[in-house]
């Protein structure tokens, strides 16, 4: 998982990183969900995490990337 996140963040431009804002956040038990806006490069994303014992055991990602 660490490699995935490292590679994902390296793909984002500094402008996109600086403009990323969390839109929503919901946590219920061991499941967390949030949506975000990454500016013009990645205008919408949604992620779900399942955390057990302080570690991410499952994650989903959906995002809109304009062409």
C-alpha positions as CSV (number, residue, x, y, z in Angstrom):
1,X,0.0,0.0,0.0
2,X,2.8,2.4,0.8
3,X,4.2,2.0,-2.7
4,X,0.8,2.6,-4.2
5,X,0.3,5.9,-2.3
6,X,3.9,7.0,-3.0
7,X,3.5,6.4,-6.7
8,X,0.0,8.0,-6.8
9,X,1.2,11.2,-5.1
10,X,4.3,11.4,-7.4
11,X,1.9,11.5,-10.4
12,X,0.2,14.6,-9.1
13,X,1.7,17.9,-10.2
14,X,2.7,20.4,-7.4
15,X,-0.2,22.7,-8.5
16,X,-2.7,19.8,-8.1
17,X,-1.2,18.9,-4.7
18,X,-1.5,22.5,-3.5
19,X,-5.1,22.8,-4.8
20,X,-6.4,19.6,-3.4
21,X,-9.3,20.0,-0.9
22,X,-11.3,17.5,1.0
23,X,-15.0,17.9,0.2
24,X,-16.6,15.3,2.5
25,X,-15.6,12.9,5.2
26,X,-17.5,10.1,6.9
27,X,-16.2,7.5,9.3
28,X,-18.2,4.5,10.6
29,X,-16.5,1.9,12.6
30,X,-13.4,0.6,10.6
31,X,-14.6,2.2,7.3
32,X,-13.7,5.8,6.2
33,X,-15.0,7.5,3.1
34,X,-14.0,10.9,1.7
35,X,-14.4,12.9,-1.5
36,X,-11.9,15.5,-2.7
37,X,-11.2,18.1,-5.4
38,X,-7.7,18.1,-6.9
39,X,-8.2,21.2,-9.0
40,X,-8.2,21.3,-12.8
41,X,-6.0,18.2,-13.1
42,X,-8.2,15.9,-10.9
43,X,-11.5,17.7,-10.3
44,X,-13.2,14.9,-8.3
45,X,-12.1,11.9,-6.4
46,X,-13.8,9.5,-3.9
47,X,-12.0,7.0,-1.7
48,X,-13.0,4.3,0.8
49,X,-10.6,2.8,3.4
50,X,-11.1,-0.2,5.7
51,X,-8.7,0.1,8.6
52,X,-8.0,-2.7,11.1
53,X,-5.4,-2.7,13.8
54,X,-4.2,0.7,12.6
55,X,-3.5,-0.6,9.1
56,X,-5.3,-0.1,5.8
57,X,-6.6,-3.6,4.8
58,X,-8.7,-2.4,1.8
59,X,-9.1,0.7,-0.3
60,X,-11.1,1.9,-3.2
61,X,-10.5,4.9,-5.5
62,X,-12.6,6.5,-8.1
63,X,-11.7,9.8,-9.8
64,X,-12.6,11.9,-12.7
65,X,-9.6,12.9,-14.9
66,X,-10.5,15.2,-17.8
67,X,-9.0,14.4,-21.2
